Amino acid sequence: MTLQGKTALVTGGGTGIGWSIARELAAAGARVAIAGRRENVLRDAASRWTGDPPIEFHAVDVADRSSVRRLFGWATERIGPITILVNCAGFNVPNRTMAALRPEQWDELLAVNASGAYYCMYEALPQMRAMKDGLIINVSSIAGKRAMALGGVGYCASKFAMTALGTCVGNEDNQHGIRVTNIYPGEANTPILDHRPTPVTDAHRAAILQPDDIGTLVAAIARLPPRAHVPEVIIKPTCAAYA
C-alpha cells in the first residue's frame, strides 16, 4: 500500500531511529512531522529531506502534557489529523542498578519513556477514533520484553510500562480501526549508546542494528492493509553476542 493521504507524527524524530522512521514514511508518501526537545536538531534533520512535501518539525517535551497538547494542535493544523503516530522519544541514564539510580532519574525515565507515550496516545486517539483509522507504533526495547542489567532498573521499568500501554490500547481500540504495534529492538546504533556506563567501540556499533533497519520495518508495517495487524515485533542483531 502507498501511504499517500496518510499523516505521520514521529516523536524523537530528529535523530537515530526516529529520523530513519520519518524518512521512510515520507518516502512512502506520507506527510510527516517530527518532534523532539531540541529545535535546532529537528530543523537540521528536516533540512536534509529533499522530497516533496517537506518534513515539518516542532519542539516538544513529551513529559509535559501541555507541551504535547500544543504539539498535536500544531500538527493537526500543519499536516492534518494524525493517522500514524510513532512514539520514539526515549532515553536512558548511566546509573543502571537500583543502588546507583537516583529517584529523580527514575522519575524522568518514567516521565519520558512511559508517560510521554501515554500523553501522545491520549491526544492522537480521539482523532483516530473519529476517522476509524489509525496506526500507533511504540518503539520499545528488548528491555521492555525482558528485564536485563544492560538496560537497567529504570529503563526496563519504563519500557515494560510502554509495552503494557500499547497492548492494552490495541485490545481496546481495534474496534475503531486502530492498530497498535510494539516494536522491541535489540542493541541499536543510536545516540542512546552515548549514555552507556562503559563506552561502546566502533566495531560494536557497526555489528549491531542500524536505525535504518527499524525505519524499514516500520514503513513495511505502515504499508500493510487495514485488515492486517502486527501486535508486536522483536528485531535483533544477527550476531548472538549483541542480541
C-alpha positions, 0 to 999 in steps of 0.5 A, spaced: 500 500 500 502 507 498 501 511 504 499 517 500 493 521 504 496 518 510 499 523 516 505 521 520 507 524 527 514 521 529 516 523 536 524 523 537 524 524 530 530 528 529 535 523 530 537 515 530 531 511 529 526 516 529 529 520 523 530 513 519 522 512 521 520 519 518 524 518 512 521 512 510 514 514 511 515 520 507 518 516 502 512 512 502 508 518 501 506 520 507 506 527 510 510 527 516 512 531 522 517 530 527 518 532 534 523 532 539 526 537 545 531 540 541 529 545 535 535 546 532 536 538 531 529 537 528 530 543 523 537 540 521 534 533 520 528 536 516 533 540 512 536 534 509 529 531 506 529 533 499 522 530 497 516 533 496 512 535 501 517 537 506 518 534 513 515 539 518 518 539 525 516 542 532 519 542 539 516 538 544 517 535 551 513 529 551 513 529 559 509 535 559 502 534 557 501 541 555 507 541 551 504 535 547 497 538 547 500 544 543 504 539 539 498 535 536 494 542 535 500 544 531 500 538 527 493 537 526 493 544 523 500 543 519 499 536 516 492 534 518 489 529 523 494 524 525 493 517 522 500 514 524 503 516 530 510 513 532 512 514 539 520 514 539 522 519 544 526 515 549 532 515 553 536 512 558 541 514 564 548 511 566 546 509 573 543 502 571 542 498 578 537 500 583 543 502 588 546 507 583 539 510 580 537 516 583 529 517 584 529 523 580 532 519 574 527 514 575 522 519 575 524 522 568 525 515 565 518 514 567 516 521 565 519 520 558 519 513 556 512 511 559 508 517 560 510 521 554 507 515 550 501 515 554 500 523 553 501 522 545 496 516 545 491 520 549 491 526 544 492 522 537 486 517 539 480 521 539 482 523 532 483 516 530 477 514 533 473 519 529 476 517 522 476 509 524 483 509 522 489 509 525 496 506 526 500 507 533 507 504 533 511 504 540 518 503 539 520 499 545 526 495 547 528 488 548 528 491 555 521 492 555 520 484 553 525 482 558 528 485 564 536 485 563 542 489 567 544 492 560 538 496 560 537 497 567 532 498 573 529 504 570 529 503 563 526 496 563 521 499 568 519 504 563 519 500 557 515 494 560 510 500 562 510 502 554 509 495 552 503 494 557 500 501 554 500 499 547 497 492 548 492 494 552 490 500 547 490 495 541 485 490 545 481 496 546 481 500 540 481 495 534 474 496 534 475 503 531 480 501 526 486 502 530 492 498 530 497 498 535 504 495 534 510 494 539 516 494 536 522 491 541 529 492 538 535 489 540 542 493 541 541 499 536 546 504 533 543 510 536 545 516 540 542 512 546 549 508 546 552 515 548 549 514 555 552 507 556 556 506 563 562 503 559 563 506 552 561 502 546 567 501 540 566 502 533 566 495 531 560 494 536 556 499 533 557 497 526 555 489 528 549 491 531 542 494 528 542 500 524 536 505 525 535 504 518 533 497 519 527 499 524 525 505 519 524 499 514 520 495 518 516 500 520 514 503 513 513 495 511 508 495 517 505 502 515 504 499 508 500 493 510 492 493 509 487 495 514 485 488 515 492 486 517 495 487 524 502 486 527 501 486 535 508 486 536 515 485 533 522 483 536 528 485 531 535 483 533 542 483 531 544 477 527 550 476 531 548 472 538 553 476 542 549 483 541 542 480 541 
